[in-house]
Amino acid sequence: MRKVILFLPLLLLTLSFCSQPQQGLNEVKVRLPLEPETLSPANYAGAEAVQIINLLFQSLLVVDLEKDKLQPALATNMPSIVRQDSLTLFTYELRENATWSDGSPVTAGDVAFTLKVLKAPLVNNDRIKPQVEFIRDIRLDNTNPRKFTFVCVGYAPEMELLTGDFFILPSYLFDPQGLLKSIQVADLSDDLSGLENNADLKAFADKFNAINFKNDKALLQGSGGYLLDNHTPGQYLVLQRKQNWWGNESHLSHLTAKPERISFHIIPDNTTALLALKNQQLDVLDNIPAAEFDQFKADKAFTKNFALHTPDAYECTYVGLNSRLAKFADKRTRQAIAQLLDVNSMIQVSQQSYATPTVSIIPPSIKEYYNNSLKAREYNLAKAKSLLSAAGWSREQDGWYKIINGKKTRLTIEVVYRAGNTNFENAALVFQQGAAKAGIPVTLQAMENSLLSQKLKAHEFDMFFRSLSGNPFAFNFKGLLGTSAAQLGGPNYTGFGDQASDNLLDDINAAETTAEKAKLLKQFQATLYDEATFIPLYYQKERIAVHNRFTNTKISGLSPNYDVSAFTLKN
C-alpha cells in the first residue's frame, strides 16, 4: 500500500501534464502554488496574480529586477516633481510607440480613466483604492495627448513610486460607452456620497464588477507583451506572446517579452511540484523547502540541468490572531500566545539557514527603518503564563479558563494555514507543541487556499500562518492594516488598529523626510508589536531553481524573484 501512496502524486502529476498543451521549445513552465483569485488589474491580491498581470498590463514605472531599481515603463522618463505649498505635481509623458492590443496609442486619457476606476465608489477595488487616494486630480496637456500631471496632497519620497505603480487600463475596452467621461478625477477625491446615485457610474460599476477576470480573453488585454491564451481552472494558465509587440522596438532591457509562451502550472502541493521539477516538467520553481534545496545542491545530475539561487527575499512569514474574538480581546492574551511562538525552532525545522528572525513587518535588512529596540520574542513559558494570569485566565487541571460574557470559557486555539505549504505546516506544529507545554490545546487545520481566504475574509478563524511579500521602495500599510480594511472582505483580517494607529499610518504616508518617516515607522512597529495581532516571525531567503537552458533570468530578492519575460534560450 505504501508504494501505491508514494507513486500516486507522480501519477496524478503525469496525468495532469499530459492533459496540457504540448510544450514548445521557447516556452517557460512556472509553478504557481495557488490559483489567483482574480486577474483584475484594478483589484488584484497576492504575488501570483501580480506576476501574471504584469505580463498583460503595464504601469508607468516598473522595478527592473536586474538592477533592483525603478525604471520608466509606459512613461518615457521618471516624473518631474514640483512642490506648490501643500500640493505636489508629478508630470509624466507616455512613450510615443506604446500601444494597446488593437494598435491604438496609450494616451493620458487612459491614465485618467484608470484613476477614475480605482477611485470610484461602487467599483470593486478596495485593495487598491488606498494606494491612490493621495492623487487628488489629473491635469491633461491640451497640446500633447501623451502628457499629464498628477495633483497630489502633501509630499513623501514614496510618492514617486506610488504615482507610477498601478496598472493602466485601456478605456476603449473597459468603457466603450464612455460612461465615466462626464466624471472628473477631482470629483472622486472628496465626499463621494453624491456620486453613489449617479446613473452612469452605477451602470459602469455593474458592468465592471461583472467581468470574469479569470478567463475573459477579450478584456484581459493591456499594453504588455502577452495575451491570455488558455486558462483551465485548477490546472494551468497559459500566456502567448503578442506579435509585433511595441516594447520590442524600445530595445530596453527592462521591457521584454522573450519567451513565446509562458505556462503557469497550478500545483498546490510542494512534493508534487518537486517531482515535476526533477522530471523537468517545470523550468522554474521557487520557495523550495530547505532540506530539498540542500539535496539539490549536492546532486550533480540535478545541477547539470538547473541553476540554484538564494537571494535575500522581502517575504515575511507571520501569524495573525483574530482580535475580534472575546477570548483574544485582551492584548495580554495575544502577547502570551506570541511568547509561545518558538521562531528559532520554526526556522530550524523549515528554513534551516535560509531565514532571518524579525520583530517587525519591516525587513531587518532595511536598517534605517527597522526598529531594533524591540526585543526579539523567544519562547518563554513562564512569561506566557504570567501574561495569561494578568489577562484574567485561571489555570486548572485541564487548561486555562476565564469568565467571558458570563460563561466559563476554556482557552483553545485552532490554527489554519494553506494546505500543501510545508513551511506553514512545520511552523504550526512547532507552535502546537510549545502551546501544549503551557496547557493550551491547539488544533491544526490545513485548508485549500480559496476556502482559507473565504474564512479569513469572513473573520471565521482563531489564528493563521501566512506570508506577505513587500519591497524596499514603499511602506504604505494603510491598505493592509488600516481600520478601513478591517470590514468583512477586507485584507485586515486580524482587526488590528484604532483611530490612533490610522493617524499614524496617515502620518507615515505624508512624511517628507527619511528621518521623519523612520521615526514614525518605528513608532508604528512598536504599536504592532505591543498589540500582538499581526505577529511577524521571519524573513526568508528565497530558494529558486531555474533550468539551465535559459539565460537572462534576472534573479532578485524582489518578488517574484526572477523576470520570466526576459528568459532567453541559450544558443
N, C-alpha and C positions, 0 to 999 in steps of 0.2 A: 504493500500500500504506500510505503514511503516513496518508492521510486516513481509511482504514478503522480503523487503530490508534487515532487520536485520537478517532474517533467512537464506538469500542466502549464505553468506560466510560459514556458518556451513554446509549447504547442499553441496556446492562445495567441501569443505574440506572432508566431508564424502565420496563423490563420488571419490575424488582423492585417499584417503587412501584405499578405497575398491578395487581400481584397482592395488594396490601394492602387493608385495609378502607377504604371511602370516608371521606375526611376530613370531619369536621363543623366547623361554624363555631367552636365553643368547644372546639377541640382544639389541643393544643400538640405539635408534632413536633420531637423531640430526637434528635440523632445520638449513638449510642454507638460509640466506636472499636473496641470488642471486646465480645464476649458474656460476661456474668458467668459464672464457673464454677459458682456456686450462688447462690440467693437465700435460703439458710438464715439466719434471724435469729440463730442460735447459732454460726455458723461461717463468716461471710462474709469476703471479702477483696477489696480493690480499690474504688476510688471509684465505679465503675459500679454495683456491687452495692449499696453503701451508699445511693446516690441512690434506687434503686428500693425497697429495703427500707424506707427512711424514709417512703415513701408508703403502705406496707402496715401496718407495725408502728410503735409509738411507744416512747420511753423515758421515764423520769421527768423528765429535763431535756432541753432542746434548745437549740441555738445559733440565736438569731434573726439571720439574715443581714442584716436591715435595720440592726441595731444592732451586729452582731458581739459579742453579749452572751448569756450563759447565761440562759435563761428556764425556768420550770416548764412541763412539757408534761402528762404524766399526773398529775404532782404538783400540788397546789394552790399550794404555795409552795416556795421554796428550803428545804433541810433545816435543822432546828435542830441545833446541834452542841454536845455536852457531852463534855469530856475527863475521863476517870477513870483516873489513873495511866498504865498502858501501853495502855489502850483508849480509843477514841473512838466515841461513839454519834451516829449520824446518824438523825434521826427525820423521817419523811415522812408525809404524808396524801394519798391519791389524790382526784382530782376526783369529786364525787358523781355527776355525769352521765356519766362515762366508761364506755363500754360496748363489748362485743365485737360481732362481726358478727351474732350471734344475738340481740342485745339484752340479754344478761346483763351484770351490772356487772363492771368490772375491780376485783379485790379484792387485799388484801395476800397472800392465799393464792396468787394468780397470780404475785406477785413472788417469794414463797418457792419456788414451783415452778420459776420461771426460774433462780433461783440454783442449785437442785439440778441442773438440766440443764447449766448452764455449768460446775459444779464436779465433776460426776460422772465417775469413770473409765469407760472403755469407750465413752462417747459421743464422737462425732466433733466436737470443739470446741477443738482445740489452739490455734487462732488467738486465741480469746477468753479461754480459761481463765486466763492470767496476769494479765488485767486485773481479775479479781475475787478473786484469791487473798487479798488483804488483808481481805476481808469474811469474818469467821470464823463469824458466826451472824446470824440474824434473829429478832427478838422481835415476835410479833404482839400487837396490843392486843385483849384479850378483850372490851372494851366497844365497839370500833369496827372493823368488818371492813375499813375502808379505811386504817387507821393501822398503822405498823410502824416498827421501829428496826433499823438495821444495826449490828452489833457489829464494830468494826474494830480491827486491831492497829496501834498507833502513831498518828502523825498526820502529814499532809503537806497543804499547801494544795490540791493537785490532787485530794485525796480527795472534795471536794465535787462536782467534775465526775464523777469516776470512779464514785461511788456511784449516779449517775443516768444513766450513759452506756452502758446496754445495753438491748437491745430486750426488752420484757416479752411473754411468751408466754401464750396462753390455755390453761390446764390442761385445760379441758373438751375441747379439740380434740386436744391432743397426748398426753394421758394419761387417756382416758376410763375406763380400768380402775383408775385410782388406784394404779398400780404404785409410784410414788415417795412415796406418802403416809406410809409407815412409816419412811422415811429422813429424818433431820434434817439441816439445813444444817450444823450443827456437826459431824456425823459425817463430812462431806466436806471438812473443813478440816485434817485431820491425816493419820495413816497410813491410806492407802486400801486397803492390801493385803487387809484382811479383807472389804472390800465387793466385790472383784472376782468373788467366787463367790456373791454374793447373787443368788438366783434372780429376784427382782422387778427388780433393777437390770439384770441381763443381758437379761431379756425386754424392758424398756423400751429399752435401748440398741439392741438388734436392730431394734426397730420404728422408732425414731427415725432410726437410720443408714440405713434402707432407704427413707426418704421421698424422693420425687423433688422436690427443692427448686428445680426449674426450671419445672415445669408443673402441679403439683398444686394446682388452684384451691381444692379443698376445705380444704386445710391452710394455704395461703399467705393466711391471713386474720387480721389483727390488729385493733388499735383505731384504725388510721389511716384516712384518708378515702377510700382507694381499694381496689379489688379487682382481681386479675389477670383480665383478660378474654380475652386471647389471647396465646400465645407460640409463634411459629414459629421454631425454632432456626435461627440464621444469618441471619435476615431482620428480624424485628421482635418487639416485646413491647409489648402494649397494656394500659393500666390504665383502668378505668372508675370514675367517682366513685360512692361509696355514696349511696343515697337516705337522706335524714334522718340524716346523719352527726352524731354527738353534738357534735363540735367546732364545728359551725356555731352552736350555741347559746351558745358561750363568748364570741363576738364579740372574740376576742383576735387581734391582727394576726399573731402567730407560729403560730397554729393555723388553717390554711387548707386548703381543697380547692375552689378556684375553677374550674379547667377541668373540663369534663365528661369529657374523655378526654385521656390523655397517652400518646402513642405514641413509643416508643424504637426508632429505626431503626438496625440494626447495619450500620455502614459502616466497615470497617477502613481503606480507602484514603482518604487525605486529598484527592486530586484528585477522586475521585468525590463525596466529601462537599461539597467546594467547589462543584461543579457543581449538586448538589442544593440548596444554599443559594441560589445565583444564580437558579435556576429556581423559588424559593420552594416547594420540596418539603420544606424544613426551616424551622422557625421559630427554632431556636436552634442555634448552632454555637460551640463553644469550641476552644481550642488551635489557632487559625487560624495557619498559617505567617506569619512576619513580613512577607515580601515581598508576599504576597497581601493581608494586612491593610492594608498601606500603599496598595495598589492600590484596595482597597475604600474607604478614607478619601477618595481622590481621585475616586471615581466618584459623580457626583451622582445618577445613576439608582439606584444601589445604596443610597445613604444616604437616599433618599426612602422606601425600604421598610424599611430596617434601621437600628437604633441600634448603635453600636460602643462597646465598653468595654474598659478596660485596668487592672483592679485589680491591686494587688500580691498575688501568689499565694503560698501556702505549699506550693508544689510544687517539689521538688528533683530535678534530673536527676543521676544518679550512675552510677558504674562499679562493678561487682562483679567481684572476682578469686577464683578457686577456690583457696583456700589449702590445700586438701586434696591438691592435685596436687604431686608431688615437685618439679617444676620451679619451683613458686611457694612452696615451703615456707620458704625463707629470705626474711625480710621485706625484705631489701635488694634482692632481685629485684623484689618488688612496688613498693618505693619507686622503683626505676629506671623501671618502667612508668608510675608516677604522674608522673614528671618528663617523660614523653613525651606527656602529655595537654595539648595546647595549648588551654586553656579559653577564652582570649580569642578565638582564631580560631573555635572552635566557636560561641561566642556571636555573633560577627560573621556567620558563614555562615548560621546557622539562626534566630537570635533578634534580630539587629541591636541595637537599643537597648532591647529588651524583656526583659532579664535582668541579674542581679547575680551575679558570681562569689562562690563560697563555699568555705571550707576545712572547713566543718562541716555536720553534719546539722541543727544549729540555724540558723534563718534569721538573716542579718546584721542584719535589722531589729529583732530582739529583743536589744537591746544589753546588757542586764543578764546574759544567759546566753551570749551568743556569745563564743567565745574568740578575741579579736582579737590575741592574742600569737602565734598560729600564722602562719607565713609562707605567704602565698599561693603555691601551686605554679605556676610558669610553665614553659613549655617550655625545658628546659635539657639539651641534648645531651651536653655534657661531664660534667655531674653524673650523668646516666643511665649513661653508660659507666663512670664511676668506681664507681658502686654495683654494676653488673654484675660488674666485676672483683673487687670486695670480696666478692661473693657466690660467687666461685669460677668464674665464667664466663670463658672464653678466647675472644678474637676471632680468627677465622680468615677466610680469603678470602670464604667464602660465608655467614658468620654467626657466632653465638656458640654455644660448646659447653661442656658440663660432664659430668663422670663422675657419673652418678646410678644408684645401686644396681648399680654395676659395669659400667654401659653408657654409652657415649658418646652424649650426648643433645643435639640441636640445639634452641635456643630458638625456638619458633614459637608463635604465638597465633592462636586462632580466636575472633572476636568475634561474638556472637549478639545480636539485637535484634528487636523486634516489626516484622513486615512492615507496610508502609504508613505508618509513622511517619517522616516526613522529618527530624524533629529528631534522632532516634537515628541515622538513616542518614547524615546530614551529619556528625554528631559522630564516627561510626565511620570515615568517610572521612578526616577530618582526622587522627585517630589513626593510621590506616594509613599515611598519607603521612609523618607525623612519625616513626613507628617504622621506616619504610624507611630514613630517613637514619641511623638508629642501627644498621642492619644486621639488623633483626628482621623477618622476613616475617610479615605479618598477613593472614589471610583473613577475609572478612566473610560472614555468613550471616543473611539475613533469614528469620524464621520466623513462621508463623501462631501466634497467641497461645497456643492450647491446647497446641501442640507445644513452644513455648518454655517455658511453665510446667512441662510434664512434664520437660523437660531440666533445668531449674533445680532442681526438687524431687528429681530423681534424682542431682544433682551431676554431670551429664554435660556439662560446659562448661569453657571456659578463662576467658572474660571476657564480660561482658554490659553493655549500656546499658539503664537503666530509670529510671523516675521514681517518686517517693514523695510522697504528699500528707500534710500534717500540719495542726496547728493551734497557736495560741498559748496554749492553756489547760492542756495536759498534756504531760509529757516522760517518759513511761514507755516505754522502748525494750527492755524485757526480752523482750517477745513477738517482737520483730524481730531482736535482736542478742544475746540470751542463749544460752548453750550448750545449754539445754534445747530451743531452737527449731532446733538445727543438725542434728537427726537427719534421715533420709530423709523427705521430705514436708514438713518444717518450713520456715518462712519465712526462717530464717537460712541462705540459700543459700551464702554465701561461707565459712562455717565460722569466722567471727570469734569470738574470745573464749576465755577460760580462767576459772579459779576467781576470779582477782583481778578481772577485768572483771565477772564475775557479782556479786561482792560489791559492786563499785562501783555497779552498776545497782540493787541492793537498797538501798544507802545513799541513792542519789538518790531513790528512791521513798519512803523513810522520812524524808527531810529535812523539818524542821519550820519552817524559816525560809527566806525568799528568799535571804538571804546564804549560808546553808549549801548550799542547792540550787545556787546559781550556782557556788560553789567546786567542788562535786562534778561538775557538768555540764561545767565547763571541763576538769577532770581527765579525764573520760571522752572529751571531744573530742580531747584530746591523745593519748590511747591509740589512739583510732580513726585519727587522723592518722598516728601512728607505724607502726601495723600495716599500713596501706595495703591492706586487703582490701575495705572498703566506702569508696569514694572519692567524696565529694560534689563536684559540678562547679559548678553554678549554680542559683539560684532565679530563676524566670521571672515576668514579668508575664503575667497571663492576657490572652488576646485573644479577645473574645467578640462575636458578633453576635446580636441579638435582634430579631425582627420588630416593626415599629412599631405593629402592631395590638394589641399588649399593653402594659399599664402594670403598675405594682406588681411589677416584676421582681426587686427586692432584690439588685442586683449587689454582690458581695462578693469579697474576696480568699480567703475560705474555700471549700474545695471543697464542693459543685460549682459555686460562684461565682455562683449565682442560685437562687432558690426557685421552682421550676416550679409548686408547689402554689398559689402566690399570684398567678400570672399572671392578669390581669383584662382582658377585652376592653374596648377603648375604645368609647365610645358613637359 
